[in-house]
């Protein structure tokens, strides 16, 4: 039997592309309600306010992205290098996704540029855990004792690869004259493979320098 979506589910799914496209502040409860074909009072009934609906949208999109582009929770399952590759590839594939999962990096880009009332909560719940997992994987990948500052720099540089790609892609996503830098790759796999090789290669060079 086909699942009949509840009003709460319809509101979350309707709100996701609107928040991702317009941002938290420019999005109104009225347009979300219209898109979900729900009474405007339904947002307050199911979520309390727009801010909590925004949090639910984050949870929904992160879950969709992780389901569509999965990677192990812990690098000890597959080894540090393999996990870092899987993590980075997952993030990059999500950025270029044309489906619902692609709304997740859009929403993250929006959040990092406008700092909503839920910013600290979202950072702690969704973004910092990824940062910490990457940091732990890099520590094991290096296989040498390194200082905390150097480890932080390596983590920031590694994370910065997909963050900068996302920033550029989101900035020019609706500008056909500038998006050509991405759209010329009809098959995005070679681009992702090269970015992955670049990021992992940088870590290998650091590791090599510590061996010398």
VENPEQUI-V157748 format. One record per pair of residues at least 24 apart in sequence whose C-alpha atoms are under 8 Angstrom apart, sorted by the first residue. I is the first residue (numbers start at 1). J is the second residue. Records with the same first field share a line. If there is no record, write none. Layout:
I->J / J
This chain:
7->36 / 38 / 42
8->42 / 46
10->36
11->35 / 36 / 38 / 43
12->53 / 56 / 57 / 60
13->57
15->54 / 57
16->57 / 61 / 103
17->103
19->54 / 107
20->103 / 104 / 106 / 107 / 110
21->106 / 107
23->107 / 110 / 111 / 114
24->54 / 111 / 116
25->116
51->117 / 118
55->118 / 122
58->104 / 107 / 122
61->100 / 101 / 103 / 104
62->101 / 104 / 126
64->100 / 101
65->94 / 100 / 101 / 102 / 104
68->101
69->93 / 94
74->133
75->133 / 137
80->137 / 138 / 140 / 141
81->137 / 138 / 141 / 200
83->137
84->134 / 137 / 138 / 200
85->196 / 200
88->162 / 196
89->192 / 193 / 196
91->162
92->162 / 165 / 166 / 192
93->192
95->166 / 169
96->188
105->166
106->166 / 170
109->166 / 167 / 170
131->155 / 159
134->159
142->203 / 204 / 206 / 207
143->207
144->207 / 210
154->203
158->199
161->195 / 199
